Amino acid sequence: ISVISISLALVLLMTPVALHRAWFERGVKAAVIRVSTRLARVGMLLLAVGLLASILMVLGLVLPWPVGIVVTATVGVSILWFWLLLPVLGSPRLPRRYEVSAPGEPE
């Protein structure tokens, strides 16, 4: 599970780079952002699954099983906090002077 999840995560997380290079000059910036966001969300989910499966597998071999579960759960909670809750709960609204517009967009 871990190798397949991490491999698929890598594919999904790198796809926006290819999309940006191929689509950006076509004037479909909104589509690039929309598709890239979806790919990143699924890629991060697969990366978390693969990472947690790998941690549990390795620690289950070298440490007592309950210790491996506690460490894996701790990493899982950290992933949940830093990848999901912090971005949602901690996203400040920047004053207008700090917003960045793309070239060609009105400021």
C-alpha positions in Angstrom: 0.0 0.0 0.0 2.7 2.5 1.0 4.8 2.2 -2.2 1.7 2.4 -4.5 0.2 5.4 -2.6 3.5 7.3 -2.6 4.1 6.6 -6.3 0.6 7.8 -7.2 1.0 10.8 -4.9 4.2 11.7 -6.8 2.5 11.5 -10.1 -0.5 13.6 -9.0 1.7 16.2 -7.2 3.9 16.7 -10.3 1.1 16.9 -12.9 0.4 20.6 -12.2 3.9 21.4 -13.3 3.2 19.8 -16.7 -0.2 21.4 -16.9 1.2 24.8 -16.2 3.8 24.5 -18.8 1.3 23.3 -21.4 -1.8 25.3 -20.6 -0.7 28.6 -19.0 0.0 30.5 -22.2 -3.4 29.4 -23.7 -5.2 31.8 -21.3 -6.8 29.1 -19.2 -5.3 30.1 -15.9 -8.5 29.4 -13.9 -8.6 25.8 -15.3 -4.9 25.3 -14.4 -5.6 26.4 -10.8 -8.8 24.4 -10.5 -7.3 21.1 -11.8 -4.0 21.6 -9.9 -5.9 22.2 -6.7 -7.8 18.9 -7.1 -4.7 17.0 -8.0 -2.8 18.4 -5.0 -5.6 17.4 -2.6 -5.7 13.9 -3.8 -1.9 13.7 -4.1 -1.5 14.9 -0.5 -4.1 12.3 0.7 -2.2 9.5 -1.0 1.1 10.8 0.3 -0.3 10.8 3.9 -1.6 7.3 3.5 1.7 6.0 2.1 3.7 7.8 4.7 1.6 6.6 7.6 1.6 3.0 6.2 5.4 3.1 5.9 5.9 4.4 9.4 3.6 1.8 10.9 5.3 -1.0 8.9 8.8 -0.1 9.9 8.1 0.8 13.5 6.0 -2.4 13.8 9.1 -4.4 13.0 11.6 -2.6 15.2 9.6 -1.5 18.2 6.7 -2.9 20.3 3.5 -2.7 18.3 1.8 -0.2 20.7 4.7 2.2 20.3 4.5 2.0 16.5 0.8 2.8 16.7 1.3 5.8 19.0 4.1 7.2 16.8 2.1 6.7 13.6 -1.0 8.3 15.2 1.1 11.3 16.3 2.4 11.8 12.8 -1.1 11.4 11.4 -2.4 14.1 13.8 0.5 16.3 12.7 -0.4 15.8 9.0 -4.0 16.5 9.7 -3.1 19.8 11.6 -0.5 21.1 9.2 -2.1 20.0 5.9 -5.8 20.5 6.6 -6.7 22.4 9.7 -4.0 25.1 9.8 -4.5 26.2 6.2 -8.3 26.3 6.7 -8.4 27.9 10.2 -5.3 30.0 9.9 -5.7 31.7 6.5 -5.6 35.4 7.1 -7.1 37.9 4.8 -4.3 40.0 3.5 -4.7 43.8 3.2 -5.1 44.8 -0.5 -1.6 46.2 -0.7 -0.1 42.7 -0.1 -2.2 40.8 -2.7 -0.3 39.8 -5.7 -1.8 39.8 -9.2 -0.5 37.8 -12.1 1.1 39.6 -15.1 -1.6 41.0 -17.3 -4.3 41.0 -14.6 -5.7 44.3 -13.4 -4.4 45.4 -10.1 
